[in-house]
Amino acid sequence: MRRLIAGEILDKPTVADLIAAETQRRNDPPPMARPIERPDEPGGALPSPA
């Protein structure tokens, strides 16, 4: 209310803005996960258990 009385602009997204953001989020590829680095394990290829 104080912001309205002071004449400030309320910056709320519209329903169309929210739908567009959700559509964009669903179309974006998922972020790539970085492999977990474990300094206590030796690096390089692991032997085959066969």
Biopython code that builds the backbone (N, CA, C, O; Angstrom):
import numpy as np
from Bio.PDB.StructureBuilder import StructureBuilder

atoms = [
    (1, "MET", "N", (0.819, -1.190, 0.000)),
    (1, "MET", "CA", (0.000, 0.000, 0.000)),
    (1, "MET", "C", (0.862, 1.252, 0.000)),
    (1, "MET", "O", (0.561, 2.229, -0.686)),
    (2, "ARG", "N", (1.927, 1.212, 0.770)),
    (2, "ARG", "CA", (2.795, 2.397, 0.838)),
    (2, "ARG", "C", (3.368, 2.741, -0.529)),
    (2, "ARG", "O", (3.482, 3.912, -0.892)),
    (3, "ARG", "N", (3.727, 1.705, -1.281)),
    (3, "ARG", "CA", (4.295, 1.957, -2.603)),
    (3, "ARG", "C", (3.249, 2.547, -3.541)),
    (3, "ARG", "O", (3.562, 3.416, -4.354)),
    (4, "LEU", "N", (2.014, 2.080, -3.431)),
    (4, "LEU", "CA", (0.947, 2.641, -4.269)),
    (4, "LEU", "C", (0.677, 4.091, -3.916)),
    (4, "LEU", "O", (0.543, 4.938, -4.800)),
    (5, "ILE", "N", (0.600, 4.374, -2.637)),
    (5, "ILE", "CA", (0.334, 5.745, -2.188)),
    (5, "ILE", "C", (1.472, 6.678, -2.607)),
    (5, "ILE", "O", (1.241, 7.833, -2.964)),
    (6, "ALA", "N", (2.708, 6.160, -2.557)),
    (6, "ALA", "CA", (3.866, 6.970, -2.929)),
    (6, "ALA", "C", (3.978, 7.139, -4.445)),
    (6, "ALA", "O", (4.823, 7.897, -4.920)),
    (7, "GLY", "N", (3.131, 6.437, -5.208)),
    (7, "GLY", "CA", (3.150, 6.572, -6.660)),
    (7, "GLY", "C", (4.177, 5.693, -7.339)),
    (7, "GLY", "O", (4.461, 5.875, -8.523)),
    (8, "GLU", "N", (4.744, 4.733, -6.603)),
    (8, "GLU", "CA", (5.729, 3.841, -7.203)),
    (8, "GLU", "C", (5.025, 2.791, -8.061)),
    (8, "GLU", "O", (3.843, 2.500, -7.876)),
    (9, "ILE", "N", (5.770, 2.243, -8.986)),
    (9, "ILE", "CA", (5.233, 1.220, -9.875)),
    (9, "ILE", "C", (5.442, -0.142, -9.230)),
    (9, "ILE", "O", (6.537, -0.463, -8.768)),
    (10, "LEU", "N", (4.372, -0.941, -9.207)),
    (10, "LEU", "CA", (4.489, -2.308, -8.721)),
    (10, "LEU", "C", (4.955, -3.174, -9.873)),
    (10, "LEU", "O", (4.378, -3.129, -10.960)),
    (11, "ASP", "N", (5.983, -3.954, -9.648)),
    (11, "ASP", "CA", (6.589, -4.749, -10.706)),
    (11, "ASP", "C", (6.253, -6.216, -10.488)),
    (11, "ASP", "O", (7.056, -6.974, -9.943)),
    (12, "LYS", "N", (5.045, -6.614, -10.922)),
    (12, "LYS", "CA", (4.617, -8.003, -10.811)),
    (12, "LYS", "C", (4.455, -8.571, -12.210)),
    (12, "LYS", "O", (3.934, -7.895, -13.097)),
    (13, "PRO", "N", (4.901, -9.824, -12.420)),
    (13, "PRO", "CA", (4.731, -10.417, -13.748)),
    (13, "PRO", "C", (3.266, -10.750, -14.011)),
    (13, "PRO", "O", (2.509, -11.060, -13.092)),
    (14, "THR", "N", (2.891, -10.681, -15.266)),
    (14, "THR", "CA", (1.531, -11.042, -15.652)),
    (14, "THR", "C", (1.448, -12.564, -15.801)),
    (14, "THR", "O", (2.469, -13.252, -15.800)),
    (15, "VAL", "N", (0.238, -13.072, -15.927)),
    (15, "VAL", "CA", (0.049, -14.510, -16.135)),
    (15, "VAL", "C", (0.735, -14.926, -17.433)),
    (15, "VAL", "O", (1.344, -15.994, -17.492)),
    (16, "ALA", "N", (0.645, -14.109, -18.460)),
    (16, "ALA", "CA", (1.301, -14.413, -19.737)),
    (16, "ALA", "C", (2.818, -14.488, -19.559)),
    (16, "ALA", "O", (3.470, -15.352, -20.144)),
    (17, "ASP", "N", (3.384, -13.579, -18.748)),
    (17, "ASP", "CA", (4.829, -13.619, -18.478)),
    (17, "ASP", "C", (5.208, -14.922, -17.779)),
    (17, "ASP", "O", (6.213, -15.540, -18.129)),
    (18, "LEU", "N", (4.416, -15.345, -16.797)),
    (18, "LEU", "CA", (4.696, -16.569, -16.060)),
    (18, "LEU", "C", (4.608, -17.798, -16.967)),
    (18, "LEU", "O", (5.442, -18.699, -16.877)),
    (19, "ILE", "N", (3.602, -17.833, -17.836)),
    (19, "ILE", "CA", (3.445, -18.959, -18.765)),
    (19, "ILE", "C", (4.609, -19.004, -19.745)),
    (19, "ILE", "O", (5.135, -20.078, -20.034)),
    (20, "ALA", "N", (5.011, -17.854, -20.255)),
    (20, "ALA", "CA", (6.131, -17.802, -21.195)),
    (20, "ALA", "C", (7.424, -18.261, -20.522)),
    (20, "ALA", "O", (8.213, -18.977, -21.139)),
    (21, "ALA", "N", (7.654, -17.863, -19.276)),
    (21, "ALA", "CA", (8.858, -18.272, -18.554)),
    (21, "ALA", "C", (8.857, -19.778, -18.308)),
    (21, "ALA", "O", (9.894, -20.424, -18.448)),
    (22, "GLU", "N", (7.715, -20.340, -17.946)),
    (22, "GLU", "CA", (7.619, -21.780, -17.711)),
    (22, "GLU", "C", (7.819, -22.554, -19.010)),
    (22, "GLU", "O", (8.488, -23.587, -19.013)),
    (23, "THR", "N", (7.257, -22.075, -20.099)),
    (23, "THR", "CA", (7.435, -22.724, -21.397)),
    (23, "THR", "C", (8.904, -22.705, -21.787)),
    (23, "THR", "O", (9.429, -23.707, -22.273)),
    (24, "GLN", "N", (9.567, -21.587, -21.582)),
    (24, "GLN", "CA", (10.999, -21.471, -21.905)),
    (24, "GLN", "C", (11.813, -22.413, -21.028)),
    (24, "GLN", "O", (12.741, -23.061, -21.511)),
    (25, "ARG", "N", (11.474, -22.495, -19.743)),
    (25, "ARG", "CA", (12.202, -23.365, -18.812)),
    (25, "ARG", "C", (12.069, -24.825, -19.231)),
    (25, "ARG", "O", (13.035, -25.584, -19.149)),
    (26, "ARG", "N", (10.886, -25.220, -19.677)),
    (26, "ARG", "CA", (10.666, -26.612, -20.082)),
    (26, "ARG", "C", (11.365, -26.937, -21.393)),
    (26, "ARG", "O", (11.709, -28.095, -21.630)),
    (27, "ASN", "N", (11.583, -25.945, -22.253)),
    (27, "ASN", "CA", (12.240, -26.177, -23.538)),
    (27, "ASN", "C", (13.756, -26.134, -23.438)),
    (27, "ASN", "O", (14.441, -26.645, -24.324)),
    (28, "ASP", "N", (14.298, -25.536, -22.379)),
    (28, "ASP", "CA", (15.748, -25.468, -22.205)),
    (28, "ASP", "C", (16.281, -26.845, -21.815)),
    (28, "ASP", "O", (15.633, -27.569, -21.058)),
    (29, "PRO", "N", (17.460, -27.212, -22.327)),
    (29, "PRO", "CA", (18.039, -28.498, -21.922)),
    (29, "PRO", "C", (18.440, -28.431, -20.449)),
    (29, "PRO", "O", (18.783, -27.361, -19.947)),
    (30, "PRO", "N", (18.400, -29.568, -19.758)),
    (30, "PRO", "CA", (18.778, -29.555, -18.338)),
    (30, "PRO", "C", (20.263, -29.242, -18.189)),
    (30, "PRO", "O", (21.052, -29.579, -19.072)),
    (31, "PRO", "N", (20.652, -28.610, -17.097)),
    (31, "PRO", "CA", (22.067, -28.294, -16.905)),
    (31, "PRO", "C", (22.882, -29.578, -16.737)),
    (31, "PRO", "O", (22.408, -30.564, -16.173)),
    (32, "MET", "N", (24.088, -29.541, -17.229)),
    (32, "MET", "CA", (24.963, -30.711, -17.128)),
    (32, "MET", "C", (25.534, -30.800, -15.714)),
    (32, "MET", "O", (26.012, -29.810, -15.160)),
    (33, "ALA", "N", (25.478, -31.972, -15.155)),
    (33, "ALA", "CA", (26.036, -32.191, -13.819)),
    (33, "ALA", "C", (27.536, -32.424, -13.945)),
    (33, "ALA", "O", (27.994, -33.150, -14.827)),
    (34, "ARG", "N", (28.279, -31.805, -13.064)),
    (34, "ARG", "CA", (29.722, -32.017, -13.060)),
    (34, "ARG", "C", (30.027, -33.324, -12.336)),
    (34, "ARG", "O", (29.377, -33.642, -11.340)),
    (35, "PRO", "N", (31.007, -34.083, -12.822)),
    (35, "PRO", "CA", (31.356, -35.322, -12.134)),
    (35, "PRO", "C", (31.920, -35.016, -10.741)),
    (35, "PRO", "O", (32.570, -33.995, -10.520)),
    (36, "ILE", "N", (31.653, -35.919, -9.833)),
    (36, "ILE", "CA", (32.139, -35.753, -8.459)),
    (36, "ILE", "C", (33.624, -36.087, -8.432)),
    (36, "ILE", "O", (34.045, -37.151, -8.884)),
    (37, "GLU", "N", (34.400, -35.170, -7.900)),
    (37, "GLU", "CA", (35.840, -35.394, -7.798)),
    (37, "GLU", "C", (36.149, -35.898, -6.396)),
    (37, "GLU", "O", (35.787, -35.272, -5.400)),
    (38, "ARG", "N", (36.818, -37.029, -6.339)),
    (38, "ARG", "CA", (37.194, -37.613, -5.051)),
    (38, "ARG", "C", (38.716, -37.681, -4.992)),
    (38, "ARG", "O", (39.324, -38.543, -5.627)),
    (39, "PRO", "N", (39.328, -36.785, -4.241)),
    (39, "PRO", "CA", (40.794, -36.747, -4.214)),
    (39, "PRO", "C", (41.420, -37.985, -3.570)),
    (39, "PRO", "O", (42.598, -38.256, -3.804)),
    (40, "ASP", "N", (40.667, -38.746, -2.764)),
    (40, "ASP", "CA", (41.254, -39.905, -2.099)),
    (40, "ASP", "C", (41.299, -41.139, -3.004)),
    (40, "ASP", "O", (41.905, -42.141, -2.627)),
    (41, "GLU", "N", (40.678, -41.095, -4.183)),
    (41, "GLU", "CA", (40.683, -42.224, -5.103)),
    (41, "GLU", "C", (41.671, -41.949, -6.232)),
    (41, "GLU", "O", (41.819, -40.807, -6.669)),
    (42, "PRO", "N", (42.343, -42.993, -6.701)),
    (42, "PRO", "CA", (43.282, -42.792, -7.819)),
    (42, "PRO", "C", (42.528, -42.416, -9.086)),
    (42, "PRO", "O", (41.390, -42.839, -9.286)),
    (43, "GLY", "N", (43.154, -41.635, -9.923)),
    (43, "GLY", "CA", (42.536, -41.218, -11.171)),
    (43, "GLY", "C", (42.779, -42.228, -12.269)),
    (43, "GLY", "O", (43.491, -43.213, -12.072)),
    (44, "GLY", "N", (42.196, -41.987, -13.409)),
    (44, "GLY", "CA", (42.403, -42.842, -14.560)),
    (44, "GLY", "C", (41.315, -43.888, -14.708)),
    (44, "GLY", "O", (40.341, -43.910, -13.954)),
    (45, "ALA", "N", (41.499, -44.750, -15.688)),
    (45, "ALA", "CA", (40.507, -45.791, -15.980)),
    (45, "ALA", "C", (40.542, -46.874, -14.902)),
    (45, "ALA", "O", (41.597, -47.187, -14.350)),
    (46, "LEU", "N", (39.390, -47.427, -14.620)),
    (46, "LEU", "CA", (39.292, -48.517, -13.642)),
    (46, "LEU", "C", (39.341, -49.847, -14.371)),
    (46, "LEU", "O", (38.864, -49.941, -15.502)),
    (47, "PRO", "N", (39.905, -50.877, -13.754)),
    (47, "PRO", "CA", (39.940, -52.174, -14.410)),
    (47, "PRO", "C", (38.549, -52.780, -14.521)),
    (47, "PRO", "O", (37.663, -52.482, -13.721)),
    (48, "SER", "N", (38.369, -53.632, -15.520)),
    (48, "SER", "CA", (37.093, -54.302, -15.743)),
    (48, "SER", "C", (36.911, -55.410, -14.698)),
    (48, "SER", "O", (37.853, -56.154, -14.427)),
    (49, "PRO", "N", (35.700, -55.533, -14.099)),
    (49, "PRO", "CA", (35.508, -56.578, -13.093)),
    (49, "PRO", "C", (35.359, -57.980, -13.692)),
    (49, "PRO", "O", (35.237, -58.951, -12.946)),
    (50, "ALA", "N", (35.367, -58.103, -15.022)),
    (50, "ALA", "CA", (35.158, -59.407, -15.664)),
    (50, "ALA", "C", (36.312, -60.304, -15.552)),
    (50, "ALA", "O", (36.270, -61.430, -16.048)),
]
sb = StructureBuilder()
sb.init_structure("model")
sb.init_model(0)
sb.init_chain("A")
sb.init_seg("    ")
for serial, (resi, resn, name, xyz) in enumerate(atoms, 1):
    if name == "N":
        sb.init_residue(resn, " ", resi, " ")
    sb.init_atom(name, np.array(xyz, "f"), 0.0, 1.0, " ", f" {name:<3s}", serial, name[0])
structure = sb.get_structure()
